């Protein structure tokens, strides 16, 4: 897998557009599962502990997590099709 980061990695401890990203790389470095929410659409999913996933979204959409600490990290990445 090739990942091209477009922004600095940040803790997802408040709703953010992640630098107006179209695709966000999320890493749950914690030991607990966390819910990830697209605030604009209300869509959500559970992200397992220790996992990495990629989330497409509209640039203006903000995302948030149920964790107010720094366990979930996010960065804007380029979209690559394989």
ABEGO torsion letter per residue (X at the ends): XBBBBABBBBBBABBBAGGGBABBBBBBABABBBBBBBAAAGBBBBBBBGBBBBBBBBAABBBBBABABAABBBBBBBBBBX
